[in-house]
Amino acid sequence: VQLQASGGGLVQAGGSLRLSCEASRDTFSSYAMGWFRQVPGKEREFVAAIYWNGGDTYYADSVKGRFTISRDNAKNAVVLQMSNLKPEDTAVYYCAADRLVPRVITGDVNSWGQGTLVTVSS
């Protein structure tokens, strides 16, 4: 499945951004989806994941209570709503897809989006 991420930008600390990831396949609804982020010089880290039917969600401790992942299977899209952003949230954000949630959480997936840059100023 091909993924296209969008919605990044520059925001002040405490602000909000909404990232979107659209998938190319009609079988999107059978995939678990997730978001990762990466800062130059560091490993890509898990941010959030959502089960294929939206019934279960998973978050990194660093974003719990501030980020919300959701999906719209009719639109083949997954959304990451980010609130109360902090400078340490600055990174390139990537969406990921796999049929198995554990693989999405660990990043062991075959499908990645191209990344969208989020910059949070202090």
KEVO-573161 format. One record per atom (N, C-alpha, C): residue number from 1; atom name; x, y, z; residue in one letter. Coordinates in nm, 4 decimals, m for minus. Example, Ala and Ser with C-alpha at 12.3 -4.5 7.8 and 13.67 -1.06 7.14 Angstrom:
<nodes>
   kese   paba         px         py         pz   voke
      1      N     1.3190    m0.5690     0.7800      a
      1     CA     1.2300    m0.4500     0.7800      a
      1      C     1.3200    m0.3300     0.7800      a
      2      N     1.2850    m0.2250     0.7080      s
      2     CA     1.3670    m0.1060     0.7140      s
      2      C     1.2900     0.0030     0.7870      s
</nodes>
This chain:
<nodes>
   kese   paba         px         py         pz   voke
      1      N     0.0842    m0.1181     0.0000      v
      1     CA     0.0000     0.0000     0.0000      v
      1      C     0.0886     0.1243     0.0000      v
      2      N     0.0542     0.2215    m0.0842      q
      2     CA     0.1298     0.3470    m0.0885      q
      2      C     0.0645     0.4492     0.0020      q
      3      N     0.1490     0.5251     0.0716      l
      3     CA     0.1004     0.6196     0.1712      l
      3      C     0.1490     0.7606     0.1391      l
      4      N     0.0626     0.8578     0.1624      q
      4     CA     0.0950     0.9980     0.1374      q
      4      C     0.0604     1.0785     0.2607      q
      5      N     0.1628     1.1286     0.3285      a
      5     CA     0.1420     1.2062     0.4504      a
      5      C     0.1416     1.3554     0.4190      a
      6      N     0.0646     1.4299     0.4960      s
      6     CA     0.0577     1.5744     0.4781      s
      6      C     0.0175     1.6400     0.6094      s
      7      N     0.0294     1.7727     0.6144      g
      7     CA    m0.0201     1.8477     0.7287      g
      7      C     0.0861     1.9057     0.8194      g
      8      N     0.2124     1.8761     0.7929      g
      8     CA     0.3175     1.9311     0.8774      g
      8      C     0.3315     2.0809     0.8589      g
      9      N     0.4097     2.1414     0.9462      g
      9     CA     0.4310     2.2853     0.9362      g
      9      C     0.4982     2.3386     1.0603      g
     10      N     0.4974     2.4711     1.0708      l
     10     CA     0.5582     2.5403     1.1839      l
     10      C     0.4492     2.5883     1.2784      l
     11      N     0.4657     2.5605     1.4060      v
     11     CA     0.3663     2.6003     1.5056      v
     11      C     0.4387     2.6389     1.6338      v
     12      N     0.3785     2.7283     1.7093      q
     12     CA     0.4365     2.7663     1.8377      q
     12      C     0.4048     2.6620     1.9435      q
     13      N     0.4894     2.6546     2.0434      a
     13     CA     0.4657     2.5638     2.1549      a
     13      C     0.3274     2.5905     2.2145      a
     14      N     0.2580     2.4810     2.2448      g
     14     CA     0.1218     2.4918     2.2956      g
     14      C     0.0166     2.4870     2.1873      g
     15      N     0.0586     2.4970     2.0634      g
     15     CA    m0.0341     2.4955     1.9519      g
     15      C    m0.0712     2.3552     1.9076      g
     16      N    m0.1467     2.3485     1.7971      s
     16     CA    m0.1970     2.2205     1.7463      s
     16      C    m0.1683     2.2072     1.5974      s
     17      N    m0.1565     2.0831     1.5548      l
     17     CA    m0.1450     2.0499     1.4135      l
     17      C    m0.2188     1.9198     1.3885      l
     18      N    m0.2630     1.9044     1.2644      r
     18     CA    m0.3336     1.7834     1.2256      r
     18      C    m0.2619     1.7216     1.1057      r
     19      N    m0.2093     1.6021     1.1263      l
     19     CA    m0.1439     1.5296     1.0183      l
     19      C    m0.2412     1.4293     0.9585      l
     20      N    m0.2312     1.4116     0.8276      s
     20     CA    m0.3166     1.3167     0.7588      s
     20      C    m0.2307     1.2243     0.6730      s
     21      N    m0.2746     1.1017     0.6602      c
     21     CA    m0.2049     1.0055     0.5760      c
     21      C    m0.3101     0.9322     0.4935      c
     22      N    m0.2977     0.9430     0.3632      e
     22     CA    m0.3920     0.8773     0.2737      e
     22      C    m0.3262     0.7561     0.2090      e
     23      N    m0.4040     0.6493     0.1988      a
     23     CA    m0.3544     0.5247     0.1418      a
     23      C    m0.4119     0.5027     0.0035      a
     24      N    m0.3373     0.4291    m0.0761      s
     24     CA    m0.3742     0.4148    m0.2167      s
     24      C    m0.4663     0.2975    m0.2449      s
     25      N    m0.4812     0.2077    m0.1492      r
     25     CA    m0.5530     0.0850    m0.1788      r
     25      C    m0.6883     0.0772    m0.1105      r
     26      N    m0.7805     0.0135    m0.1775      d
     26     CA    m0.9127    m0.0041    m0.1194      d
     26      C    m0.9115    m0.1020    m0.0034      d
     27      N    m0.8020    m0.1791     0.0097      t
     27     CA    m0.7923    m0.2726     0.1213      t
     27      C    m0.7386    m0.2044     0.2461      t
     28      N    m0.7334    m0.0703     0.2430      f
     28     CA    m0.6858     0.0080     0.3568      f
     28      C    m0.7518    m0.0337     0.4856      f
     29      N    m0.8806    m0.0644     0.4799      s
     29     CA    m0.9562    m0.0951     0.6011      s
     29      C    m0.9073    m0.2213     0.6707      s
     30      N    m0.8256    m0.3016     0.6049      s
     30     CA    m0.7749    m0.4235     0.6676      s
     30      C    m0.6361    m0.4038     0.7285      s
     31      N    m0.5830    m0.2807     0.7190      y
     31     CA    m0.4493    m0.2511     0.7684      y
     31      C    m0.4531    m0.1772     0.9016      y
     32      N    m0.3632    m0.2163     0.9907      a
     32     CA    m0.3345    m0.1326     1.1063      a
     32      C    m0.2451    m0.0179     1.0586      a
     33      N    m0.2618     0.0986     1.1203      m
     33     CA    m0.1874     0.2172     1.0778      m
     33      C    m0.1147     0.2781     1.1965      m
     34      N    m0.0083     0.3479     1.1665      g
     34     CA     0.0664     0.4099     1.2757      g
     34      C     0.1424     0.5321     1.2307      g
     35      N     0.1929     0.6056     1.3279      w
     35     CA     0.2771     0.7220     1.3054      w
     35      C     0.4077     0.7044     1.3821      w
     36      N     0.5144     0.7430     1.3167      f
     36     CA     0.6468     0.7466     1.3773      f
     36      C     0.7044     0.8854     1.3546      f
     37      N     0.8111     0.9147     1.4248      r
     37     CA     0.8799     1.0411     1.4011      r
     37      C     1.0305     1.0206     1.4142      r
     38      N     1.1029     1.1079     1.3481      q
     38     CA     1.2478     1.0944     1.3486      q
     38      C     1.3145     1.2304     1.3466      q
     39      N     1.4109     1.2448     1.4341      v
     39     CA     1.4951     1.3633     1.4401      v
     39      C     1.6297     1.3269     1.3794      v
     40      N     1.6922     1.4162     1.3032      p
     40     CA     1.8227     1.3843     1.2430      p
     40      C     1.9217     1.3338     1.3464      p
     41      N     1.9863     1.2225     1.3142      g
     41     CA     2.0856     1.1659     1.4039      g
     41      C     2.0295     1.0700     1.5068      g
     42      N     1.8965     1.0569     1.5082      k
     42     CA     1.8335     0.9654     1.6037      k
     42      C     1.7502     0.8615     1.5303      k
     43      N     1.7190     0.7541     1.6013      e
     43     CA     1.6373     0.6494     1.5422      e
     43      C     1.4921     0.6948     1.5316      e
     44      N     1.4249     0.6352     1.4355      r
     44     CA     1.2820     0.6619     1.4214      r
     44      C     1.2110     0.6044     1.5430      r
     45      N     1.1176     0.6814     1.6008      e
     45     CA     1.0490     0.6355     1.7211      e
     45      C     0.8985     0.6286     1.6995      e
     46      N     0.8387     0.5341     1.7671      f
     46     CA     0.6946     0.5118     1.7599      f
     46      C     0.6205     0.6270     1.8265      f
     47      N     0.5100     0.6682     1.7648      v
     47     CA     0.4258     0.7737     1.8205      v
     47      C     0.2865     0.7201     1.8556      v
     48      N     0.2193     0.6591     1.7586      a
     48     CA     0.0828     0.6130     1.7813      a
     48      C     0.0468     0.5082     1.6769      a
     49      N    m0.0498     0.4229     1.7118      a
     49     CA    m0.0988     0.3217     1.6191      a
     49      C    m0.2472     0.2999     1.6430      a
     50      N    m0.3131     0.2497     1.5403      i
     50     CA    m0.4566     0.2241     1.5501      i
     50      C    m0.4887     0.0940     1.4797      i
     51      N    m0.5746     0.0162     1.5409      y
     51     CA    m0.6162    m0.1118     1.4880      y
     51      C    m0.6958    m0.0910     1.3593      y
     52      N    m0.7101    m0.1976     1.2796      w
     52     CA    m0.7717    m0.1841     1.1479      w
     52      C    m0.9137    m0.1271     1.1550      w
     53      N    m0.9860    m0.1576     1.2628      n
     53     CA    m1.1237    m0.1091     1.2716      n
     53      C    m1.1371     0.0128     1.3629      n
     54      N    m1.0229     0.0661     1.4071      g
     54     CA    m1.0274     0.1837     1.4928      g
     54      C    m1.0629     0.1539     1.6366      g
     55      N    m1.0780     0.0249     1.6691      g
     55     CA    m1.1245    m0.0111     1.8023      g
     55      C    m1.0204     0.0029     1.9110      g
     56      N    m0.8951    m0.0086     1.8775      d
     56     CA    m0.7879     0.0026     1.9760      d
     56      C    m0.6821     0.0999     1.9253      d
     57      N    m0.6322     0.1779     2.0185      t
     57     CA    m0.5257     0.2719     1.9843      t
     57      C    m0.4105     0.2565     2.0832      t
     58      N    m0.2931     0.2954     2.0392      y
     58     CA    m0.1720     0.2803     2.1190      y
     58      C    m0.0888     0.4078     2.1039      y
     59      N    m0.0280     0.4501     2.2137      y
     59     CA     0.0492     0.5743     2.2112      y
     59      C     0.1814     0.5587     2.2857      y
     60      N     0.2799     0.6327     2.2388      a
     60     CA     0.4033     0.6459     2.3160      a
     60      C     0.3733     0.7289     2.4402      a
     61      N     0.4419     0.6999     2.5481      d
     61     CA     0.4179     0.7728     2.6728      d
     61      C     0.4382     0.9225     2.6543      d
     62      N     0.5295     0.9594     2.5682      s
     62     CA     0.5632     1.1005     2.5505      s
     62      C     0.4509     1.1824     2.4867      s
     63      N     0.3539     1.1154     2.4246      v
     63     CA     0.2467     1.1898     2.3569      v
     63      C     0.1080     1.1602     2.4141      v
     64      N     0.0988     1.0696     2.5082      k
     64     CA    m0.0312     1.0359     2.5666      k
     64      C    m0.0973     1.1593     2.6256      k
     65      N    m0.2260     1.1726     2.5953      g
     65     CA    m0.3001     1.2867     2.6464      g
     65      C    m0.2888     1.4111     2.5603      g
     66      N    m0.1974     1.4098     2.4643      r
     66     CA    m0.1792     1.5260     2.3762      r
     66      C    m0.2095     1.4933     2.2305      r
     67      N    m0.1811     1.3715     2.1890      f
     67     CA    m0.2024     1.3293     2.0508      f
     67      C    m0.3188     1.2306     2.0457      f
     68      N    m0.3918     1.2353     1.9349      t
     68     CA    m0.5016     1.1413     1.9126      t
     68      C    m0.4928     1.0876     1.7699      t
     69      N    m0.4932     0.9556     1.7575      i
     69     CA    m0.4930     0.8930     1.6255      i
     69      C    m0.6336     0.8437     1.5956      i
     70      N    m0.6755     0.8629     1.4722      s
     70     CA    m0.8074     0.8168     1.4299      s
     70      C    m0.7990     0.7788     1.2824      s
     71      N    m0.9033     0.7144     1.2337      r
     71     CA    m0.9033     0.6738     1.0932      r
     71      C    m1.0421     0.6862     1.0342      r
     72      N    m1.0448     0.7056     0.9047      d
     72     CA    m1.1696     0.7087     0.8289      d
     72      C    m1.1512     0.6105     0.7139      d
     73      N    m1.2021     0.4902     0.7312      n
     73     CA    m1.1803     0.3873     0.6300      n
     73      C    m1.2523     0.4195     0.4989      n
     74      N    m1.3580     0.4970     0.5059      a
     74     CA    m1.4286     0.5358     0.3835      a
     74      C    m1.3436     0.6276     0.2963      a
     75      N    m1.2510     0.7004     0.3606      k
     75     CA    m1.1641     0.7929     0.2883      k
     75      C    m1.0212     0.7400     0.2768      k
     76      N    m0.9990     0.6174     0.3227      n
     76     CA    m0.8641     0.5596     0.3200      n
     76      C    m0.7619     0.6512     0.3868      n
     77      N    m0.7973     0.7032     0.5029      a
     77     CA    m0.7091     0.8011     0.5670      a
     77      C    m0.6965     0.7755     0.7158      a
     78      N    m0.5809     0.8102     0.7687      v
     78     CA    m0.5576     0.8078     0.9124      v
     78      C    m0.5075     0.9464     0.9521      v
     79      N    m0.5529     0.9925     1.0663      v
     79     CA    m0.5239     1.1284     1.1111      v
     79      C    m0.4537     1.1248     1.2462      v
     80      N    m0.3570     1.2108     1.2629      l
     80     CA    m0.2926     1.2310     1.3921      l
     80      C    m0.3181     1.3750     1.4340      l
     81      N    m0.4039     1.3932     1.5324      q
     81     CA    m0.4328     1.5250     1.5862      q
     81      C    m0.3361     1.5501     1.7014      q
     82      N    m0.2563     1.6555     1.6871      m
     82     CA    m0.1533     1.6854     1.7870      m
     82      C    m0.1879     1.8165     1.8563      m
     83      N    m0.1934     1.8124     1.9870      s
     83     CA    m0.2273     1.9308     2.0656      s
     83      C    m0.1205     1.9540     2.1709      s
     84      N    m0.1220     2.0760     2.2260      n
     84     CA    m0.0246     2.1125     2.3292      n
     84      C     0.1164     2.0721     2.2867      n
     85      N     0.1521     2.1103     2.1657      l
     85     CA     0.2813     2.0703     2.1106      l
     85      C     0.3972     2.1328     2.1866      l
     86      N     0.5056     2.0577     2.1922      k
     86     CA     0.6261     2.0996     2.2615      k
     86      C     0.7427     2.1040     2.1630      k
     87      N     0.8442     2.1815     2.1919      p
     87     CA     0.9606     2.1857     2.1005      p
     87      C     1.0202     2.0475     2.0757      p
     88      N     1.0134     1.9603     2.1750      e
     88     CA     1.0689     1.8257     2.1574      e
     88      C     0.9851     1.7377     2.0652      e
     89      N     0.8703     1.7861     2.0213      d
     89     CA     0.7900     1.7145     1.9217      d
     89      C     0.8393     1.7435     1.7798      d
     90      N     0.9324     1.8352     1.7663      t
     90     CA     0.9865     1.8681     1.6351      t
     90      C     1.0544     1.7458     1.5742      t
     91      N     1.0107     1.7090     1.4538      a
     91     CA     1.0625     1.5894     1.3870      a
     91      C     0.9965     1.5772     1.2502      a
     92      N     1.0474     1.4831     1.1732      v
     92     CA     0.9769     1.4408     1.0516      v
     92      C     0.8855     1.3258     1.0925      v
     93      N     0.7594     1.3385     1.0595      y
     93     CA     0.6593     1.2387     1.0969      y
     93      C     0.6273     1.1513     0.9762      y
     94      N     0.6251     1.0208     1.0010      y
     94     CA     0.5988     0.9228     0.8978      y
     94      C     0.4777     0.8384     0.9351      y
     95      N     0.3965     0.8058     0.8362      c
     95     CA     0.2901     0.7102     0.8615      c
     95      C     0.3354     0.5730     0.8119      c
     96      N     0.2772     0.4704     0.8717      a
     96     CA     0.3156     0.3335     0.8426      a
     96      C     0.1914     0.2451     0.8394      a
     97      N     0.2008     0.1357     0.7644      a
     97     CA     0.0876     0.0451     0.7509      a
     97      C     0.1340    m0.0987     0.7509      a
     98      N     0.0546    m0.1835     0.8130      d
     98     CA     0.0771    m0.3277     0.8093      d
     98      C    m0.0512    m0.3966     0.8524      d
     99      N    m0.0653    m0.5207     0.8158      r
     99     CA    m0.1862    m0.5937     0.8556      r
     99      C    m0.1839    m0.6301     1.0035      r
    100      N    m0.0663    m0.6246     1.0665      l
    100     CA    m0.0539    m0.6637     1.2069      l
    100      C    m0.0157    m0.5431     1.2928      l
    101      N    m0.0915    m0.5154     1.3963      v
    101     CA    m0.0630    m0.4029     1.4856      v
    101      C     0.0752    m0.4130     1.5502      v
    102      N     0.1166    m0.5306     1.5997      p
    102     CA     0.2508    m0.5368     1.6632      p
    102      C     0.3622    m0.4924     1.5687      p
    103      N     0.3475    m0.5227     1.4414      r
    103     CA     0.4508    m0.4825     1.3466      r
    103      C     0.4466    m0.3324     1.3236      r
    104      N     0.3288    m0.2737     1.3287      v
    104     CA     0.3200    m0.1280     1.3168      v
    104      C     0.3855    m0.0626     1.4373      v
    105      N     0.3622    m0.1143     1.5547      i
    105     CA     0.4179    m0.0545     1.6765      i
    105      C     0.5706    m0.0630     1.6789      i
    106      N     0.6244    m0.1724     1.6280      t
    106     CA     0.7703    m0.1874     1.6281      t
    106      C     0.8358    m0.1263     1.5053      t
    107      N     0.7540    m0.0867     1.4082      g
    107     CA     0.8098    m0.0292     1.2869      g
    107      C     0.8572    m0.1311     1.1866      g
    108      N     0.8256    m0.2558     1.2077      d
    108     CA     0.8660    m0.3628     1.1166      d
    108      C     0.7606    m0.3775     1.0070      d
    109      N     0.7527    m0.2774     0.9220      v
    109     CA     0.6480    m0.2722     0.8205      v
    109      C     0.7096    m0.2548     0.6829      v
    110      N     0.6300    m0.2833     0.5824      n
    110     CA     0.6770    m0.2678     0.4443      n
    110      C     0.6354    m0.1357     0.3819      n
    111      N     0.5353    m0.0716     0.4415      s
    111     CA     0.4810     0.0500     0.3811      s
    111      C     0.5036     0.1705     0.4704      s
    112      N     0.5734     0.2698     0.4140      w
    112     CA     0.5985     0.3963     0.4825      w
    112      C     0.5559     0.5116     0.3930      w
    113      N     0.5044     0.6169     0.4542      g
    113     CA     0.4792     0.7401     0.3810      g
    113      C     0.6108     0.8153     0.3656      g
    114      N     0.6081     0.9277     0.2937      q
    114     CA     0.7312     0.9990     0.2627      q
    114      C     0.7773     1.0924     0.3734      q
    115      N     0.6958     1.1163     0.4729      g
    115     CA     0.7337     1.2027     0.5842      g
    115      C     0.6859     1.3445     0.5663      g
    116      N     0.6475     1.4060     0.6762      t
    116     CA     0.6086     1.5456     0.6771      t
    116      C     0.6709     1.6121     0.7997      t
    117      N     0.7291     1.7301     0.7789      l
    117     CA     0.8064     1.7959     0.8842      l
    117      C     0.7172     1.8769     0.9766      l
    118      N     0.7347     1.8537     1.1053      v
    118     CA     0.6673     1.9321     1.2085      v
    118      C     0.7743     2.0065     1.2871      v
    119      N     0.7596     2.1378     1.2950      t
    119     CA     0.8536     2.2200     1.3696      t
    119      C     0.7775     2.2983     1.4749      t
    120      N     0.8171     2.2811     1.6011      v
    120     CA     0.7519     2.3499     1.7113      v
    120      C     0.8512     2.4492     1.7705      v
    121      N     0.8164     2.5761     1.7637      s
    121     CA     0.9059     2.6798     1.8160      s
    121      C     0.8720     2.7107     1.9614      s
    122      N     0.9737     2.7465     2.0372      s
    122     CA     0.9528     2.7758     2.1795      s
    122      C     0.9190     2.9225     2.2021      s
</nodes>
